[in-house]
Amino acid sequence: MKKEVHITGRTMATNYNIKIVVPLFASTEGLNEKIESRLNAINQSMSTFIKESEISIFNSEKKCEKKYVSDDFFNVIISAKEVYELTKGAWDGTINPFMKIWRFHDLKNIKKIPEKELIAQTLMQVGFDKIEISKEKYLRKKNPAITIDLASIAKGYAVDAVSSLIIKETKSNDFLVEIGGEVFASGFRKDGKKWRVGINTPDNNASYDSVYKIVTLHDMAMATSGNYRNFFELDGKKYTHIIDPKTGYPIDNGVVSVSVIAKNCTLADGLATGIMVLGYEKGIALVNGLKDIECLIVVKNKENKFIDYYSKGFVQN
């Protein structure tokens, strides 16, 4: 006999939901607190909203000196570098200066787009390759103006970290961890079936629980990136919050949602955002060349209809 334990809470300005299948009389006392502690440690390391966080201190440093970092920070940076290289720079963790000049933090008060000259100047402050990453677990800026924002990959890392904690503390391999839509599904549900996870309908008029597709997951992670809720319109043109690091302008390729399935959620999270920038053709080509990674790319055409593009191994339910 088995039971399903539910744990919920908030982290990284979003909700998390966890389901763990354990023997009927197994105790999970104290697990909630351990999960909270683990998530707080990650947030304290990687949140740009916390002035004393590890990432905020790194960003404020104006000298190109060695900065030794924690294991969590280093692990995410290594994954970030992998995603940056796989996407040939379409994902870039240093684009925060663009977010500031486009003012995506203040959507309601945007009256004009940035001048071309300002965008050109800001390009000089962007580039993940402007950070030296040492195996000795230190980082060093090659340009003092470089700053990092890991928001598009940190939730995935938190999912992986909590998953590892659950295995360590409960010895269970049957669980589902979800943080803000990023998921890792391990083993089986209480009824012995594989986990089923929904992908949100990529439309700003759809409810947050509106399901577009359902995906069956087993010992795999899935992360979804979309641009259909965070945007502004000016002079009849729509500007989304996902910016192409190479141009400094929001993407305009028709892609509204990307869901990536991978062995770990950190990689899936970063790739989902990178593929948004690449577009569906380059995105599908990239994923089809990678092992144990699949994706669904949703494009909205000029008639406002959705077109789905699947990687060759994506299983449709």
FIFISE-514590 format. One record per atom (N, C-alpha, C): residue in three letters; x, y, z. Coordinates in steps of 0.1 Angstrom, whole numbers, plus 5000, padded with zeros to 4 digits. Each point is the difference from the previous one (the first is absolute). Layout:
N
ALAXYZ...
end
This chain:
317
MET500849885000MET499250125000MET500950135000LYS499550094992LYS500850134999LYS499150125002LYS500650115003LYS499250125002LYS500750114992GLU499350114997GLU500650114992GLU500050125009VAL501250055003VAL500250125008VAL500150134992HIS499250105003HIS500050134993HIS500850105008ILE500850084994ILE500750115006ILE499950124991THR499650115005THR499850124992THR500750125007GLY500250104992GLY500650135006GLY500350104989ARG500850105004ARG500450104990ARG501550025001THR500550034988THR501550034999THR500250074986MET501050094999MET500350064988MET498850074994ALA499250065008ALA498850084996ALA499049914993THR500049875003THR499049914993THR499749895010ASN499149914996ASN499649895008ASN500749874997TYR500249925010TYR500549864997TYR499049905006ASN500049894992ASN499149885004ASN500849874999ILE499949925010ILE500849885001ILE499149895004LYS500149884992LYS499349885004LYS501049895001ILE499949935012ILE501049895002ILE499249885004VAL500349894993VAL499449875003VAL500949925010VAL499549975012VAL500849925010VAL499249895006PRO500749915006PRO499249895007PRO499050065010LEU498949935002LEU498950065008LEU500450055014PHE500949935007PHE500350045013PHE501350085001ALA500650044989ALA501250074999ALA499850145005SER501050055008SER499950145005SER500850104991THR499350114997THR500750114993THR500150125009GLU500049985013GLU500050115009GLU501350084998GLY499950134999GLY501250094999GLY500450024985LEU499549924991LEU500450024986LEU499650134995ASN498850055003ASN499650134996ASN501050115003GLU500550005013GLU501050105004GLU501349994993LYS500449874997LYS501249984993LYS499950054985ILE498949984994ILE499850054987ILE500050165000GLU499350065009GLU500050145002GLU501450065001SER500849935009SER501450045002SER500850004988ARG499849894992ARG500849984988ARG499650114990LEU498850034998LEU499550104991LEU500550145004ASN499950025013ASN500550135005ASN501550024997ALA500849905001ALA501450014998ALA500350034985ILE499249944991ILE500150024986ILE499650144997ASN498950055005ASN499550134998ASN501050115005GLN500649975012GLN501050095006GLN501350014991SER500249904992SER501150004991SER499850074987MET498849984995MET499750044986MET498950104997SER499450055011SER499050104998SER500650144998THR499750074989THR500450144998THR499250105008PHE498949955006PHE499250085008PHE500450015014ILE501049925004ILE500650015013ILE501350074999LYS500250115007LYS501250084999LYS501249935004GLU499949915010GLU501149935006GLU500249864994SER499349974990SER500249874993SER501349994993GLU500449884998GLU501349974994GLU500150074986ILE498949994992ILE500050054987ILE500050165000SER499350065010SER499950145001SER501450065003ILE500749935009ILE501450045004ILE500949994988PHE499949894992PHE500849994988PHE499750114990ASN498750034998ASN499650104991ASN500550145003SER500150025013SER500450145005SER501550024999GLU500749894999GLU501550015000GLU500550064987LYS500750115001LYS500550084988LYS501449974996LYS500649905007LYS501449964997LYS500049864994CYS501049984991CYS500149874993CYS500949915009GLU499549975011GLU500849915010GLU499349875002LYS500849905005LYS499449875003LYS498950015010LYS498949934997LYS498950005010LYS499649855002TYR500449945011TYR499749875003TYR498549995004VAL499449894995VAL498549995001VAL499649875007SER498849995004SER499549875007SER499849894990ASP499849885005ASP499849894991ASP498750024991ASP499050055007ASP498750024992ASP500350104989PHE500650115003PHE500250104990PHE500949954988PHE501049935004PHE500949944990PHE499449904991ASN499149915006ASN499349904993ASN499150074989VAL499350105004VAL499150074991VAL500850074989ILE501150065003ILE500850074990ILE500649904990ILE500449885005ILE500549904990ILE498849964991SER498849985005SER498949964992SER499750124990ALA500150125005ALA499750124992ALA501050014988LYS501249975003LYS501050004989LYS499749904990GLU499549885004GLU499749894991GLU498850054991VAL499050065006VAL498850054992VAL500550114990TYR500850095005TYR500550114992TYR500749944988GLU500849905002GLU500849944989GLU499149924990LEU499149925006LEU499149924992LEU499150094991THR499650115005THR499150094992THR500850114992LYS501349995001LYS500950094993LYS499650155004GLY499850025013GLY499750135005GLY498650055000ALA499149914995ALA498650045000ALA499450015015TRP500649925009TRP499750015014TRP501350075006ASP499850115007ASP501150075006ASP499650065013GLY500749965011GLY499650045013GLY500550145004THR500550074990THR500550145003THR499150114994ILE498849964996ILE499250104992ILE499250105009ASN500250005013ASN499250085009ASN500150154996PRO501150054995PRO500050144996PRO499050034989PHE499749914991PHE498950024990PHE498650005007MET499849925010MET498750005007MET499850135007LYS501150065004LYS499850135007LYS499750114990ILE500750014989ILE499750114990ILE498749984993TRP499549884999TRP498749974995TRP498950025010ARG500450005013ARG499150035011ARG498949895002PHE500449884998PHE499049895001PHE499549985015HIS500750075009HIS499650005014HIS498850095003ASP499750094990ASP499050105002ASP499250024987LEU499349884996LEU499350004987LEU499050104998LYS499350045011LYS498850094998LYS500450144997ASN501350045002ASN500450134998ASN501050024988ILE500149904992ILE500950014988ILE499350094989LYS500750114997LYS499550094990LYS500750004987LYS501249955000LYS500849994988LYS501049895001ILE500649964988ILE501049895000ILE501450075001PRO501049935005PRO501350065001PRO500650054986GLU500850105001GLU500750054988GLU501049904995LYS500250004987LYS500949904994LYS501450025006GLU500450125003GLU501350035005GLU500249945014LEU498950015008LEU500149945013LEU500149855000ILE499349944991ILE500049854998ILE501449964996ALA500650084990ALA501449974996ALA501050015011GLN499850105009GLN500950025011GLN499949885010THR498749965002THR499749895010THR500649874995LEU500149984987LEU500549874995LEU501449985005MET500850115003MET501349995005MET500049945014GLN498950015007GLN499949955014GLN499549865001VAL499849934989VAL499449874999VAL500949904994GLY500049885005GLY500849894994GLY500549915011PHE499449885000PHE500449905011PHE501449964998ASP500650014988ASP501449974998ASP500950105006LYS499550115006LYS500850105007LYS500249975014ILE499649885004ILE500349955014ILE500949884999GLU501150015008GLU500949885001GLU499549915011ILE499849874997ILE499549905009ILE501149905003SER500550005012SER501249915003SER499549875007LYS500749904997LYS499749875007LYS500350015015GLU500750105004GLU500350025014GLU498850075007LYS498950014993LYS498750065005LYS500150155003TYR500650074991TYR499950145001TYR499750064986LEU499350125000LEU499750074988LEU500850135000ARG500250044988ARG500750134998ARG499450074988LYS499650135002LYS499550084989LYS501150044991LYS499849994987LYS500950054990LYS499750144997ASN498850045003ASN499550144998ASN499250035013PRO500550115007PRO499450035013PRO498550035000ALA499550034988ALA498550044998ALA499149885000ILE500649884998ILE499249884999ILE499249975013THR498849964998THR499149955011THR499349884996ILE499649925010ILE499449874997ILE498650005005ASP499149944993ASP498649975005ASP499749854996LEU499849925009LEU499849864998LEU498549955002ALA499150104999ALA498649975002ALA499449904991SER500649994987SER499449914991SER500649865001ILE500849985010ILE500649865002ILE500049965015ALA499850105009ALA500149975014ALA498949915005LYS498850024995LYS498849925004LYS500249854997GLY500649984988GLY500349874996GLY501049935009TYR501050085004TYR501049955009TYR499449975014ALA499150085004ALA499349985013ALA499249874999VAL499349974989VAL499349884998VAL500949885002ASP501250004994ASP501049895000ASP500549995015ALA500250115006ALA500650005014ALA499049935010VAL498750044998VAL499049955009VAL499849854997SER500149964988SER499849864996SER501149925006SER501250055000SER501249925007SER499749995015LEU499550115006LEU499750005014LEU499049905004ILE498949994992ILE499049905002ILE500549865000ILE500849974990ILE500649864999ILE500949975012LYS500750105004LYS500949985012LYS499249985013GLU499050085002GLU499350005012GLU498949895001THR499449974989THR498949905001THR500349864994LYS501150004992LYS500449884993LYS498949964989SER499150094998SER499049974989SER500550054987ASN499749934990ASN500250044986ASN498750034992ASP498950015008ASP498750034994ASP499650135005PHE500250114992PHE499650135004PHE499950094988LEU499350125002LEU499950104990LEU500350135007VAL501050084995VAL500350135005VAL499750104990GLU499250105003GLU499750114991GLU500250145007ILE500750084993ILE500350145005ILE499750104989GLY498950075001GLY499750104990GLY499849944986GLY499649884999GLY499849944987GLY501149914995GLU501150015007GLU501249914996GLU499949875008VAL500249894994VAL499649875006VAL501149904999PHE500149915010PHE500849884999PHE499049895005ALA499849894991ALA499249895004ALA500849885001SER500049945012SER500849885003SER499149885003GLY500349894994GLY499349875003GLY498550014995PHE499249965010PHE498649984997PHE499150075010ARG498750024996ARG499050055010ARG499649895010LYS499150035009LYS499549915010LYS499349884993ASP499350034989ASP499349894993ASP500849924990GLY501450035001GLY500949924991GLY500150054986LYS499350104997LYS500150064986LYS501150115000LYS500450034988LYS501050114998LYS499350145003TRP500850095003TRP499550145003TRP499650064987ARG498950085001ARG499650084989ARG500050155003VAL500650084992VAL500250145003VAL499450094988GLY499350105004GLY499450094990GLY500950114996ILE499850044987ILE500750124995ILE498950114998ASN500350125006ASN499050114999ASN499650044986THR498850044998THR499650064987THR500750134998PRO500850014989PRO500850124999PRO499350124994ASP499050055008ASP499250124997ASP499850085012ASN500250134999ASN499850095012ASN498650005005ASN499049974992ASN498649995004ASN499649875006ALA500949904999ALA499749875006ALA500350015015SER499249925008SER500249995014SER501449935003TYR500550025012TYR501349945004TYR499949855001ASP498849955001ASP499949855001ASP499549944987SER499950084989SER499649954988SER501149914993VAL499649884997VAL501049904995VAL500049994985TYR501150024994TYR500149994985TYR500449864996LYS500949945007LYS500549864997LYS500249935013ILE499949875000ILE500449925011ILE501249914996VAL501050005009VAL501249924997VAL500249905011THR500349874996THR500349905009THR501550005003LEU500450015013LEU501450015003LEU500449885010HIS501249954997HIS500549895009HIS501550025001ASP500550045012ASP501450025003ASP500650114990MET499150104998MET500450114991MET499550135005ALA500750114996ALA499650135004ALA499350074988MET499250105002MET499450084990MET499950155004ALA500450094992ALA499950145003ALA499450074988THR499250105002THR499350074990THR500350155001SER500350064989SER500350144999SER498950064990GLY499550125004GLY499050064991GLY500150155001ASN499450074990ASN500150155000ASN498650064998TYR499049925004TYR498650054997TYR499450075012ARG500750015011ARG499450085011ARG500850135003ASN501349994998ASN500850125004ASN500450074987PHE499250114996PHE500350074988PHE499350145001PHE500350084990PHE499350134999PHE499850034985GLU499050094998GLU499750044986GLU500250154998LEU500650044989LEU500350144998LEU499850024985ASP499250104996ASP499850034986ASP499649884992GLY499249915005GLY499549894993GLY500949884999LYS501250015007LYS501049895000LYS500149945013LYS500249875001LYS500149935013LYS501549975002TYR500450035013TYR501449985004TYR500049905012THR500649884998THR500049905011THR501250025008HIS500049945012HIS501150025010HIS501249914997ILE499949914990ILE501249924997ILE500850074989ILE501250035004ILE500950084991ILE501149924994ASP500350034987ASP501149934993ASP501350075005PRO500949925006PRO501250065006PRO500950064989LYS499949964988LYS500850044989LYS499650134994THR498750035001THR499550134994THR499550105010GLY499749955012GLY499450095010GLY498650044999TYR499349934990TYR498650024998TYR499249885004PRO498750025004PRO499149895003PRO499949914987ILE499849875003ILE499849914989ILE498750024992ASP500049984987ASP498850024992ASP500049894990ASN500049875005ASN500149894991ASN498749915000GLY499050045007GLY498849935000GLY499949895011VAL501149975006VAL500049905011VAL499450055012VAL499049935006VAL499350055012VAL500349915012SER500449874997SER500349915011SER500949894996VAL500949975009VAL501049894998VAL500049915012SER499849874998SER500149915011SER501149904997VAL500949985009VAL501249924998VAL500049885010ILE500249884996ILE500149895009ILE501549955000ALA500549995012ALA501449965001ALA500249925013LYS501249955001LYS500349915012LYS500150095013ASN500350134999ASN500050085012ASN499350134996CYS499450075010CYS499150114998CYS500950134997THR501250005006THR500850124997THR500350024985LEU500349894994LEU500350014985LEU498750034993ALA498949935003ALA498750024994ALA499650155001ASP500250055011ASP499650145003ASP500750104991GLY501349995000GLY500850094992GLY499849984985LEU499949874995LEU499849984986LEU498650054995ALA499049995009ALA498750054996ALA500050154996THR500750085008THR500250144997THR500950034988GLY501149924999GLY500850024988GLY499349964987ILE499249905000ILE499349964988ILE498950114997MET499450065009MET499150114998MET500750104990VAL501350035003VAL500850104992VAL500449944987LEU500449885000LEU500449934987LEU498950004990GLY498849985004GLY498949974991GLY499849854997TYR498949974994TYR499649864999TYR500949924991GLU500550054989GLU500949924991GLU501349975007LYS500750105004LYS501349975007LYS499849935013GLY498950035007GLY499749935013GLY499849854998ILE499249964990ILE499849864997ILE501349934996ALA500750074991ALA501349944995ALA501049985012LEU500050105009LEU500949985012LEU499649885008VAL498749995004VAL499649895009VAL500149874993ASN499749994987ASN500249874993ASN501449955000GLY501050095002GLY501449965001GLY500549975014LEU499150015010LEU500449985014LEU499449875005LYS500749935008LYS499649875006LYS499150025012ASP498949935001ASP499150005011ASP499450135003ILE499850084989ILE499350135001ILE498950014989GLU498850045004GLU498950024990GLU499450135003CYS499250054990CYS499350135002CYS498750014992LEU499250095004LEU498850044993LEU500150154999ILE500050054988ILE500050144997ILE498650054994VAL499450095007VAL498750054995VAL500250144994VAL499550014987VAL500150134993VAL498650054997LYS499850135002LYS498750064996LYS500250074987ASN499249964990ASN500250064987ASN499250134998LYS500050064988LYS499450134998LYS498549995002GLU499449884999GLU498649995002GLU499649965014ASN501150025009ASN499849985014ASN499749855004LYS500449914991LYS499849865003LYS501349935004PHE499949905009PHE501249945005PHE500549894990ILE501349994998ILE500649904993ILE501049935008ASP499949875002ASP501049925008ASP501149944992TYR501250015006TYR501249944994TYR500649915010TYR500249874997TYR500549915009TYR501449954996SER500849975010SER501349944997SER499749854996LYS500949934994LYS499749874995LYS499649895010GLY500550025012GLY499649905010GLY499050045011PHE499350124997PHE499050055010PHE498849914999VAL499549945011VAL498949915000VAL498750095002GLN499150004991GLN498750075001GLN499049915007ASN499350065010ASN499049925007ASN498650034994
end
